[in-house]
């Protein structure tokens, strides 16, 4: 997917490795619900809409399916962490509406 954005393999690793390291460091320190960061932790429906539109424009069903599945799982963690319930419902509706 990052290749479609113009990155070569080395550049993609340079982008992804800090994110993976940060995730693992968070999980080593705190429970998964507390370690969750980003769009789903913030219950940011506007950004989820943008992500879904971008993924749908790539015509990558695998990437879209992974985003939807991981997003749904992340919503459960965000709920445990006290994220806005109404926003979480809106995001779940967005994810459930995705046609694969």
N, C-alpha and C positions, 0 to 999 in steps of 0.2 A: 504494500500500500504506500509506503514512503517512497518507493521508486516512482510511483505515479505522480508523486509530488516533486519529482526531480532530484531526489537524493540517491547517491550511489550506496553500495552496501556499507562502506566504511562510514559515511555520513549518517546513515540510518542507525548504525550501532552507536555512534557518538550521541545521537539524540535519545535513543532508547535506554542505554545503559544507566545513565543517572536516574531515570524514572524507576527502573527496576531496582537499583540499589536503594533508593529512597523508600520504596515500598517494602523491601525486605528489612531495612533498618526499623521502620515503623512497626512492622509485625513482630520484630524481636523485642520491642519495648512495650507494646500495648496490645490489647485485644483487637481482633479484626474490625469491630465496629468503630473503635476509636482510631484505628490506623487509616481508615478510609478517608481519602482526600479528593478534591476535585469536583467535577460537575455533579455527580450523584450525591456526594456528601453535602453539597450546598443546596441540593434540590433545585437546580438551575434548569428549569424547563426550556427557557429560550435557547440555551446552549445545546441542550439535547436535540432540539429541533434542527439547529444548524448542523450538528454532527450527523444526524440521520439524513439530512438533505445531501450533505457532502458524500456520505457513504453510498447513498442511492445513485448519485451521479457517477460514481466510479464503476458501477455495474459489477461490484464484487459481492456476490451473495455470501461468501464465506465471512468476509469482514463484517458485513451487515449482521449476519446471524450471530457472530461472536459478540458484537457490540450489544445486541438486544439481550442475549443470554447473560452476559456479564453485567449489563445494566440492571436487569431484573434482580439478579443476586445482590448487586450493590444497593438497590433500594431497600432491601430487607435490613442490611447493615445500617443504612442511613436512618431508617425508622428506629432501630434500637438506640441510635445515637441522638435521637430527639429532633431530627429534621422536620420541617414543616409538613404535616400530614396531607394537607390539601395539594401542595406542590408535588409531593411524592405520588399521589393519586393521578395527577395530571401527567406526570412522566410515565407512569405505568400504562396509562391509556395510549400515550404516544408510541410506546414500545410494542404494545399489543396490536396496534393498528398497522404495523409494518407488514407489507406483503413481501413474501420471499419467493 
